Every structure is written in structure tokens, then in C-alpha cells.
């Protein structure tokens, strides 16, 4: 996929990226770089043309 996704999301995540999400049902889900990239790519594809994406650099955690 080429475009905004590649330039702003894919290019700014470390391959060591790890995250945890807590769902509305209190289910804990751990995921890493590949799952995050796939999730963002799906979101961009589903909303392409139907939403305005505003990506803002907020903070870098080291």
C-alpha cells in the first residue's frame, strides 16, 4: 500500500513496537509491530474516501 499510510504510520513504528489494548469488555490484548501495521492498514482501507485522517506527532517514548 502506498500513500499516507506508508509515509506516516509504517515509517514511524519500530519493529520492536509492543502494545496492550483493553477492550470495552475488559479483555486484554497484547500485540506487536506486525499486528499494529495490519490493523492500521485495514482501518485506512476501510475508511478511504470516507474520512479525513489527521495524524499529529504527540510524543516519543524511549
N, C-alpha and C positions, 0 to 999 in steps of 0.2 A: 504494500500500500504506500503510495507516495502522497506527499502533501503535508498539511498541518500536523497530522498525527506523527509522521516521521520526524519532522523538524522540532516539534515542541515537547512531545512525550517520550517517544522512543529514544531520542538522542540525549535525554537528561536523566534517565534512570540507570543506576549502577546495576551491573549483572549480579551484584551481591544483595540487591534490594530484598528485604523481608518485611511483611506487614501482617497485621492481625485485624480482622473485622469482627464486630459483634453485631449480629442481626437483631431485628426487632423482636425475635423470639428468644433472645439471649444465647443463641448458638454462636460459638467461637469458631472462626475460620482463619487458619494461617495460610499464607500464600507468599510466593516469591516473585522474582522478576518475570519469568515466562507467563505465569498466570495473570499478572498485572498487565503486561503488554497485550495479551489476548483479550482481557476484559475491556481495556480502553479501546482497542481496535474494534471490538463488537459495538461498543457504545457509539463511536464515531460513525461506523457504517449504518447503524440503525437510525441515527438522528441526522444523517447527512441531508442537508437541504431543508430540514425542519426545525433547526435550532441554530442559535448563534453561540459559538464557543468563545468564551473569554478566559484565556489562560494567563494567570498572573503569577509571577515568581514571588513567593512569600518568604521562604526561609530555607536555608541549607542546614541540615542536621549532619554533624560528623560524629 
